[in-house]
């Protein structure tokens, strides 16, 4: 047998890992499974906005040839304007690279940035895209703690205490996946100060910045750090229901000379893959102008708002289940009290729940969280279906009391 690369040893893709494979096996044998493992709105009946549909149909012929390796100029112009409007200063369209989703953008940026043995500070819990890319690049993810008792804000003291001579960057996922938290300005400024003092790169994953609820304000990290090298990641997959379009980008900001070599390396990688999906780029201007279709999901009566209400109203009545309310995206990260219930760990809970109630959720370990038993619930099915699933969880837990 030919061995695989040793850089894959710690890579884990739990969202589409063993639990997901088991769900597929069950479906193959005729069992229905409610898959709450991945944030894929269109699979639950969310529709493509008319603005996106019209832009695609009207300009489709423009996407036939290869485009600029960084992305179509008119699309980068609009992205640049969007981020200037979010408070990022000193950027130009050539500081932007349009990619096949934030996943490709993250891979390209980490490949360009991370040297063998470099340490990258990342949140726990963390979306595994970031830790996996560190492993693949022969770097080392070092996890700092986000505090569930402080609305899941990162602990700046913990971050500062984990900086070493090998630390190269700090990843900040805000709004956060898997918690749905929106970090406070105070916390973000503290993180910026740590990066500034230690000459670190800030990596800001902000793809959910348009899916913020409850009147909460979201601060773009780069806007708070004009003097610190920063790479900001964003895209349209969630806010405009086009996950399959693979539409993401990255923005370089801060002192130009600081990230010049990294940006040159990203340019090399962009050249290797010729260009991002050109069809996708046609819709970027229309989508970023169309904020109303997104906002309508987030207010009372909107789907994301009502689905959150349906989920949390049932969960709040189940003994031994606690959670911090999400204020963005469509994720909840509740705790299952191990003193009350007899599960070995989160994977044990999730696998038994899948077999018993045919509902798929992902345990906290899939997001590099091991302090207690938690699962990520994706709140995308319609409200009645989510309420039933949470009632099923209550029935399931009742059978597993110690």
N, C-alpha and C positions, 0 to 999 in steps of 0.2 A: 504493500500500500504506500502510495506517495503521501508524505506528511504535509499537512497544511502549514501555513506560515505561523511561526510562534507568536506573531503579533496579534493573532486572533484568540489567544488563550483566554483572555479575560473579557472579550467582547460578549455582551449579552443583549438580546433583543426580546425582552419579555413580553412586550405588547403583541408581538407576533411569534412568541416562543412556544414552549411545551403546552401551556394552557390553551393557547389559540389552536395549536395542532390537534389537541384533544377535542376542542369544540368542532373543528372541521370533521374529525372522525365521527363524532356523534351525528352531525348533520348528514354525513354520507350514509348513515344507517337510518335516516328518516326522522331523527329527533330534532325538534325545533330548539334553537339556541338564541337567546337575546344577547348580542355581542356588545358589551359596554367596555370594550378594551381599547378602542381607538377613536380619535376625534375625526370622524368622517361624516360631516353633516348631510351631504347629498344622499347617503345610504339610508337616511331616516326621513326622507321626504322634503328636506330643505331644497328650495328651487334656485336655479341660476337667476341672478338679477337681470331684469330687462336691459339695463345699461350695458352689462357685459355681453349679453346675447347679441345686441344690436352692433356693438363695436366689432365683435368677431365676424359677424356675417358681412358687414359693410367693407371690411378691410382685408378679408382673407387672402386675396391675391398678393398682398404685400409681404406675406409670410412664406412665400415659396422659396426664395433664395436664402443662402446663409446671410445672417446679419452681422453687424459689428460684434466682435468677440466679447465686448463688455455689455452689449445689449443695444437695442435700437435707440438712436439718439433722442427721439421724441419721448420715448418711455423713460429714459434716464433723466431728461429735463423735468418731467412731472414728478418723478420720485425725489429728485433734488429739491424741488419746490415744496413737496410734502414735508420733508425732514427739516428744511429751513423753517417751515411753519411750526414744527414741533420744537424749535429752539436751537437746533444745531447750527453753529456758525462756521464760516470759512470753507464750506464745501462747494464743489462744482460737479457737473454731470460726470466728468471723467474719474471722480472718486467713487463711482457707483458701478457695481458689477451685477447684472441680472443673471440669475442661475436657475437651474431646474429644481426649484424649491429651496427652502432654507437648508435642507439636508445637504444638497450639493454645495451650497455656499459655505456651510460649516466645514465640510470636508476639505474644500479648497483652501479656506483660511487657515485651518489647523495644519494642513500639510505645508503651507507656506511659512507658518510661524514656529511650529514646535520642532525643536531639535531633540535628539536622543537623550533621554534623562531629564528633560525639562519638566518642571512641575506646574500644573495648571490648577488653580483654586476653583472649585465648583461647589454649587449648593447641594446640600442634602436636606430634602429630597431633590433629585435632579432628573431632568429629561435625559435619557440614556444616549441620545445622539451625541452629546458633548463628551461624556466619559468614554464612549466607544471610539470616538475620533482621537482622543488622547492616546488610548491604547494602540490604535492602528499606527499612529505616528511615532510609536516607541517613547511617548511621554508618560507622565504619571499624574492621574487625577488625584488631587488632595481635597477632601470634602470638608467644607465648613458648614456649621450647623445653622439651619433655619429654625426659629423658635415657635412651636405651635401655641405657646402661651403669650406670644407677642404678635399675633395675627400672621404668623409664619414669616415675619421679617428675619433676614439674616442677622447673625450676631457679629457685629464689627470686631469685638474683642477676640472672638474665636478666629476670625479671618486674619487679624493682625498677628495672632500667636502662631499661625501656621505658615507665615511667610519665611522662606529660607533663601539661601544664595542661589538655589536652583529654580525658584519661582519666577515664572515669566508673565503670567496673565491671571486675571480674575474673570471668571464667567459669571454673569448676572442674568438670570432668567426672570424678566419682569414685564408684564404679568407672568406669574409663575405657572408652570406645568410641572407637577401634578396638583398643586394646591389651589390654584385660582386666586392666589394672593396678589395684591397690588402693594408694592413696597412704599414705605413712607419716604418723603423727601429727606428727612433727617438721616435715615439709614443709608440712602443712596449717597448723600454728601460724605458720610463717614467712610464708605467704600471708596469713593473718589479720592479722599484724603490718603487712604492707605496706598492706593495705586500711585498717587503723586509722590509720596515720600519714598516709595520703594522702586520707582521707575518701572512700573508694570503696565502692561497693555490691558485695557478694559474691553471685554467681549460682551456685548449687550444683545441678548435675544429678546426682541420686543414684538414678536409676531402677533400677540394678542392685544396690542395697544389700542385697537379700535373696538375691542369687545369688553369694555369696562362699564360696570353698572353702578347703580345706587348713588350717582353723583360724585363718585370718587375721582380724584384727579390723578392722572398718570404722568410722571415726569420721565422724559427721555434721558437716559444716563449721560449720553454724549453732550446734551445741552447743559448739564451741570459740570462738565469737565472739558471746557474748550482748550485747556492747556495740557491735556493728558491724551496720549494716543488711544484711539478707540475705534472698534469695528462694530457697527450696529447692524443687526439682522432683522429683516421684516419680510412680509409677503402677503398674498391675497387668499391663500388656501382656505382659511377659516372665516375671515370677515366677509368674503364674497362667494363662499360656497363653491370653490373651484379647486379642491384638493388635487384632483386628477390632472389639472392643467400644469401642476408643478411650477408655480410662480413665486419665486423668492428673490431676494437681493441682499447685498451687503454694502455698507457705506463706510468709507474710511474718513476719519476726522481727527482733529487735533494737530499738533505740530507736524508739518509735512515731512520733514527729514526723518522724524522718528520711525515712521512706518514705510519709508521709501522702498527699502529692500523687500519687505514683506509684500507690499503692493506690486512690486515688479515680479515677484514670484507668483502671485495670484494671476497676473497678466500672462505669464508663461503657461499656467495651468488652463486659463481661459482659452488661450490659443490652441492648446492641445485638443481640447474638446470642441473646437471650432466656434460654436455659439450655443447660447441657451435656446430653448424652445421658442421659435419665432411667433408661432400662433398665440402663445400665452402673452407675449409682450404687446400684442395689438390691443389688449383689453385694459392694460394698466392705467392709461390716462382716464378712461371713462370710469373705471372702478374707484380710483382715488378721489374723483370728483363726487361720486355717488356715495355719500355718507348716510343718506336716509334709509336705504334698504338695510344697512347694518344696524342703525339706531333703532329701527322698528322692532328688532328682535330682543332688545335689551330693556324695554320699558314695560310696565304692567300691561298685560294683554299680549305682549310679544312672546314668541316661542321660547327663547332662552330664559327669559324671566319666569315664565309660568312653569317651565320644566324644572327649574331650580326650586321653585316653591313646592311643587308636587313631591320632589325627592326629599327635601329637608323636612317638610311637615310630617312625613311618615317616619323618617329616620329619627327625628327628635323624640319620638314616642317609644323607641325600642330601648330596653334596658341594656346598659353596657355599651352603647354606641354613642360616641361623641364626635363633634366636628367643629371646625372653624369655618364659618360661612365664606364661600368664595365671593369675590367682588368683580371677577373678570373670567372670561372664557366660559367653559362649560364642564369644569372638573370639580369634583369634591374628593377629599382625602380623609375619610372618617377613620377613627380608631375603633377597634374591636377589643374590649377589655379582656385581657387574658386571665384575669383573676376570676372572672365570671364564667368564661367559656373555655372549652377543653381543647382548643386547637394548638398544634405544635408551633405553628408559625403562620405567616400570611399566605404562603403557598398552600399549606394544608387547608386553610379556610377556603381559599379560592377554588381549589380542585373539588372539594366536597360540595361546595355551593353549586358549582357547575354541574356536577353529577346529579345532585338532588333536585335543584330548581331550574336547571338549564339556563343559568345566567352567568355570563363570563365577565369577571372583573380582574384587574391586575394587582397583585400584592405590592406592598411598599418596597420590598427588596428589589423589585424591578426598576425602582427609581432611586436606588442606593440609600434607602432608609431602613434602618434595622433597630431603632430604639424600642419600638412596640409594634403591635399588629395593626397595620393599616392597609387599605385597598383604595385604588383610584376608581371612582365611578364616573363614567362619561355620561353626562346628562343630555343626550341628544334625541332619544325616542320621544314621542308625544307624551304629554303630561299624564294621561290615564295609564299608559303602559309603564311609565316610570314608577308611578305610585304602586301599581301591582307588583312590580319587581321588588320594590322596597318592602312591601308587605310580605312577599315571599322570603325576603331576607330575615324578617322578624320571625316568621314561622320556622325557618331553618335554624336560627339561633336558639329558639326555645328548646329544640331537641338536643342542643349541645351545652346546656348548662352543667357546670361541675356539680 
